[in-house]
Amino acid sequence: MSETTRAVVLGAGMAGMLAATTLARHVDAVTVLDRDRLPGDADPRRGVPQARHTHVLWSGGARVIESLLPGTTDRLLDAGAHRIGLPEDLVSLTAYGWQRRFPETQFMIAASRSLLDWTVRDRAGADPRITVTGDTDIIGLRGDASAVTGVTYKPRREGTVSVLDADVVVDATGRGSPVKRWLAALGLPPVQEDVIDSGMAYATRIFRAPPGARKKFPLVSVYADHRAGVPGRNGILLPIEDGRWMVTLSGTRGGEPPTTEEGFTAYLRTLRHPLIADLVERAEPLTGVQASRSTANRRLYYDRLVEWPDGLVVLGDAVAAFNPVYGHGMSAAALSAAALGATLAERGLRPGTARAVQRAVGAVVDTPWSLGTSQDICYPDVLARTDDPRLTRHAAQRRAQADLIGTAALADAAVCAAAMRVNTLSGVADDAFQAPEVRAALAGAAALDLPDGPTLSDDEYAAARTAVPAGH
């Protein structure tokens, strides 16, 4: 090991910058390399096309980011991000019905993905131990099957291949990660890869919110019923910075949203309820429709490889990429960075540490993997390649339990709090649903009084300049 310890992080997105922040507490210098020319503010990045669509930072991830980069939450809010109390500031039609707006037990930070990424990158890059370099191609890993000792790289537009030695290399390059190919070149065996692909496609438009709804407005979502046996159609209205609403439509294979403005407007009326259509009817469109795909759930089980090279860690979407409709990617990345830090604190930079980190990351991504895939696998024409027993032989039992919890959470505060704890990656499912009051509520779920329509208040309807429905 060199006298000066060094880490290299591949990828300057959310996962990469949080990993760099963690590593800076354990090594002398961290170099972050990214293929994009990185903007100096919250402008969109070319290499992150998914940033055009809605993203939320769940409280489980937000708390970790705040612990790594104190003051980040306040900076986001000062820049116009919205703090959405859950379920207090949530108007949501789930697969099971309308959610009651109980007092907050969890929260989310709602903002454009570009603002979220830039804020974290700027805060992390202020650490003098971290150097961020964009416009760089990563050529490959240095080392062998027993240990990775650095990377080779070159400037994208001109220059020669250079070598950067490191005590630890973290790959956070996302869905397109080349690590699987690189490991094969080092002589490691193939890695197991599971894919659950519902064919989800996305279309997004940004609107200027009505004046009364610009500073505070609930997040509004209308989700498909994954049990219905038809293609899923979803819509979400997300308040973001600068008094805007970001409206994202998503549909599974056979129900994809159109990419024209007329088609976007018409599709809103095909959702299970027209609430979002009614709201945006009185909002000013600021953009056209932006569309994308690449939303398959994909998991690489690096944690299961018997052989793993010292000095290499893979996290973020390079390990597990989730359907963005569930919003778990950034929070899972934050929790993975925390797992990296906890393992380094316990073991230090010694043989076997990288493998221990990889196993810890595998445990972190398991909950969001299970939450998303258990619904996506229900849609027609889903492409599934997995031997996960939760999605195969135990699927029916798990779906029945999820249906019970999902229904009870709508109208019982204790069950809702437990479900929010799990869905925001703030707790473990086995613990959350064992409390006596939760178990009692689940036993009596059939007698619960469910809301019969949207839970917007009269004041919120007025702020959005939308007529209050009769009988509200």
Rosetta blueprint (number, residue, H / E / L):
1 M L
2 S L
3 E L
4 T L
5 T L
6 R E
7 A E
8 V E
9 V E
10 L E
11 G L
12 A L
13 G L
14 M H
15 A H
16 G H
17 M H
18 L H
19 A H
20 A H
21 T H
22 T H
23 L H
24 A L
25 R L
26 H L
27 V L
28 D L
29 A E
30 V E
31 T E
32 V E
33 L E
34 D L
35 R L
36 D L
37 R L
38 L L
39 P L
40 G L
41 D L
42 A L
43 D L
44 P L
45 R L
46 R L
47 G L
48 V L
49 P H
50 Q H
51 A H
52 R H
53 H L
54 T L
55 H L
56 V E
57 L E
58 W E
59 S H
60 G H
61 G H
62 A H
63 R H
64 V H
65 I H
66 E H
67 S H
68 L H
69 L L
70 P L
71 G L
72 T H
73 T H
74 D H
75 R H
76 L H
77 L H
78 D H
79 A L
80 G L
81 A L
82 H E
83 R E
84 I E
85 G E
86 L E
87 P L
88 E L
89 D L
90 L E
91 V E
92 S E
93 L E
94 T E
95 A L
96 Y L
97 G E
98 W E
99 Q L
100 R L
101 R L
102 F L
103 P L
104 E L
105 T L
106 Q E
107 F E
108 M E
109 I E
110 A E
111 A L
112 S L
113 R H
114 S H
115 L H
116 L H
117 D H
118 W H
119 T H
120 V H
121 R H
122 D H
123 R H
124 A H
125 G H
126 A L
127 D L
128 P L
129 R L
130 I E
131 T E
132 V E
133 T E
134 G L
135 D L
136 T E
137 D E
138 I E
139 I E
140 G E
141 L E
142 R E
143 G E
144 D L
145 A L
146 S L
147 A E
148 V E
149 T E
150 G E
151 V E
152 T E
153 Y E
154 K E
155 P E
156 R L
157 R L
158 E L
159 G L
160 T L
161 V L
162 S E
163 V E
164 L E
165 D E
166 A L
167 D L
168 V E
169 V E
170 V E
171 D E
172 A L
173 T L
174 G H
175 R H
176 G H
177 S L
178 P L
179 V H
180 K H
181 R H
182 W H
183 L H
184 A H
185 A H
186 L L
187 G L
188 L L
189 P L
190 P L
191 V L
192 Q L
193 E E
194 D E
195 V E
196 I E
197 D E
198 S L
199 G L
200 M L
201 A E
202 Y E
203 A E
204 T E
205 R E
206 I E
207 F E
208 R E
209 A L
210 P L
211 P H
212 G H
213 A H
214 R L
215 K L
216 K L
217 F L
218 P L
219 L E
220 V E
221 S E
222 V E
223 Y L
224 A L
225 D L
226 H L
227 R L
228 A L
229 G L
230 V L
231 P L
232 G L
233 R E
234 N E
235 G E
236 I E
237 L E
238 L E
239 P E
240 I E
241 E L
242 D L
243 G L
244 R E
245 W E
246 M E
247 V E
248 T E
249 L E
250 S E
251 G E
252 T L
253 R L
254 G L
255 G L
256 E L
257 P L
258 P L
259 T L
260 T L
261 E H
262 E H
263 G H
264 F H
265 T H
266 A H
267 Y H
268 L H
269 R L
270 T L
271 L L
272 R L
273 H L
274 P L
275 L H
276 I H
277 A H
278 D H
279 L H
280 V H
281 E L
282 R L
283 A L
284 E E
285 P E
286 L L
287 T L
288 G L
289 V L
290 Q E
291 A E
292 S E
293 R L
294 S L
295 T L
296 A L
297 N E
298 R E
299 R E
300 L E
301 Y L
302 Y H
303 D H
304 R H
305 L L
306 V L
307 E L
308 W L
309 P L
310 D E
311 G L
312 L E
313 V E
314 V E
315 L L
316 G H
317 D H
318 A H
319 V L
320 A E
321 A E
322 F L
323 N L
324 P H
325 V H
326 Y H
327 G L
328 H L
329 G H
330 M H
331 S H
332 A H
333 A H
334 A H
335 L H
336 S H
337 A H
338 A H
339 A H
340 L H
341 G H
342 A H
343 T H
344 L H
345 A H
346 E H
347 R H
348 G L
349 L L
350 R L
351 P L
352 G L
353 T H
354 A H
355 R H
356 A H
357 V H
358 Q H
359 R H
360 A H
361 V H
362 G H
363 A H
364 V H
365 V H
366 D H
367 T H
368 P H
369 W H
370 S H
371 L H
372 G H
373 T H
374 S H
375 Q H
376 D H
377 I L
378 C L
379 Y L
380 P L
381 D L
382 V L
383 L E
384 A E
385 R E
386 T L
387 D L
388 D L
389 P L
390 R L
391 L L
392 T L
393 R L
394 H L
395 A H
396 A H
397 Q H
398 R H
399 R H
400 A H
401 Q H
402 A H
403 D H
404 L H
405 I H
406 G H
407 T H
408 A H
409 A H
410 L H
411 A H
412 D L
413 A H
414 A H
415 V H
416 C H
417 A H
418 A H
419 A H
420 M H
421 R H
422 V H
423 N H
424 T L
425 L L
426 S L
427 G L
428 V L
429 A H
430 D H
431 D H
432 A H
433 F L
434 Q L
435 A L
436 P H
437 E H
438 V H
439 R H
440 A H
441 A H
442 L H
443 A H
444 G L
445 A H
446 A H
447 A H
448 L L
449 D L
450 L L
451 P L
452 D L
453 G L
454 P L
455 T L
456 L L
457 S L
458 D H
459 D H
460 E H
461 Y H
462 A H
463 A H
464 A L
465 R L
466 T L
467 A L
468 V L
469 P L
470 A L
471 G L
472 H L
